[in-house]
Amino acid sequence: MGKKYLFSEDTNGRVHEVKVDPKHLDKQLREERAAGRTPTVLDEDDRIRFGLLGKKLRDR
């Protein structure tokens, strides 16, 4: 099992990385949704893929 990354998007579209507590990830996701934010969980491979995709979009 690899490292997990939690990103939280607020209603204004700003995204913040939240430190993940692997034992309480479900609770963290519920708390983010209850606060009106949209949580996204990525593993290491997905984070690299999305990072490369974002870089390609910025370079266009």
WOFEN-V550173 format. One record per residue. PSI is psi in whole degrees, 0 to 359 (none if undefined). Layout:
# WOFEN-V550173
psi:PSI
psi:PSI
This chain:
# WOFEN-V550173
psi:125
psi:179
psi:143
psi:149
psi:134
psi:123
psi:138
psi:124
psi:127
psi:181
psi:343
psi:359
psi:2
psi:140
psi:134
psi:142
psi:133
psi:136
psi:132
psi:132
psi:101
psi:328
psi:339
psi:31
psi:318
psi:319
psi:318
psi:318
psi:317
psi:318
psi:321
psi:316
psi:321
psi:331
psi:2
psi:15
psi:160
psi:109
psi:146
psi:129
psi:129
psi:148
psi:181
psi:316
psi:315
psi:321
psi:319
psi:315
psi:313
psi:325
psi:317
psi:321
psi:315
psi:322
psi:317
psi:319
psi:322
psi:326
psi:349
psi:none
